[in-house]
Amino acid sequence: MGTIIIFSIVYLLSLFFYILIYNKSLEISGKYLEIIGPENQNLLRLKTVIFLRFLYGLSLVVIIILSFIYLMTF
Amino acid sequence: MADNLSNINHLEPGEEVIAIIHDYWIILVIPLVVYILGWVVFLSLYYVVDILKPVSFNVSFGALVFALIALLAAHHYFFIFYIVHFLSPLIVTNKRIIKIRSMPFFENTVIFVTIAFINEMDENRKGLLKNILNYGEVSFNNKAVKLQYIPYPEKFINLIDVLKTQKPLSTGDLKHMGATVPKKFDYLIR
């Protein structure tokens, strides 16, 4: 039981951090767009940022699932 | 940071974006190494956990928790750094240089430099790597403002000089800097 609680805290902290970074990156990219104007949107590498955000979340979920499966067999 | 961001001015009338320049790619190497190390620690400790399990449950469980925390820390560090890198370009307009860099809990930098107020520009490229790979630090007004990891700093200084002295923009050159420019300034990168 203690094991699951410890791992759950680690997982929740990680997810919280991910959500925080996700929101912050949306906020900053929005701010940049406001500064430079939508006509210059293509100058920012926003597709790369979107891809990184997706990869960040996906790999986090994969790590959590894999470690949880391992924990269950521990 | 939210307050800082909301106070940032938009482009003024007559102000237009000339170029957007990202920090040099060398800045991304350390987070990548940390991420790889995180996976190495994670996988090796998972192997050790299996060996330690019959000997001591507590030690093997501690190793398991440590392995997971090490990997997650490296994972967050890597992705936060990369996302912040791609979200923190240097915006050069015909009137200002704008730099915003925000890493939650760690960094919160907003730099505005009005080009008309720039009196001195220094380029600093100390070190073998900086000279081989052509990147360095550019500072303005007796090092009051410093911009680090600028690719081809001499080209950057030349561009600012062109904008300050209002020479034809075609005398600027941003080739090989990885800069993105509006279509009408395509000649800067060709």
HADDOCK unambig.tbl for C-alpha pairs under 7 A between the chains (distance, minus, plus):
assign (segid A and resid 29 and name CA) (segid B and resid 87 and name CA) 6.49 0.50 0.50
assign (segid A and resid 31 and name CA) (segid B and resid 5 and name CA) 7.00 0.50 0.50
assign (segid A and resid 34 and name CA) (segid B and resid 10 and name CA) 6.62 0.50 0.50
assign (segid A and resid 35 and name CA) (segid B and resid 10 and name CA) 4.48 0.50 0.50
assign (segid A and resid 35 and name CA) (segid B and resid 11 and name CA) 5.89 0.50 0.50
assign (segid A and resid 36 and name CA) (segid B and resid 11 and name CA) 6.63 0.50 0.50
assign (segid A and resid 36 and name CA) (segid B and resid 17 and name CA) 6.72 0.50 0.50
assign (segid A and resid 40 and name CA) (segid B and resid 182 and name CA) 6.82 0.50 0.50
assign (segid A and resid 43 and name CA) (segid B and resid 20 and name CA) 6.73 0.50 0.50
assign (segid A and resid 43 and name CA) (segid B and resid 180 and name CA) 5.50 0.50 0.50
assign (segid A and resid 43 and name CA) (segid B and resid 181 and name CA) 6.49 0.50 0.50
assign (segid A and resid 45 and name CA) (segid B and resid 86 and name CA) 6.55 0.50 0.50
assign (segid A and resid 49 and name CA) (segid B and resid 83 and name CA) 5.84 0.50 0.50
assign (segid A and resid 49 and name CA) (segid B and resid 86 and name CA) 6.40 0.50 0.50
assign (segid A and resid 52 and name CA) (segid B and resid 83 and name CA) 6.57 0.50 0.50
assign (segid A and resid 56 and name CA) (segid B and resid 79 and name CA) 6.14 0.50 0.50
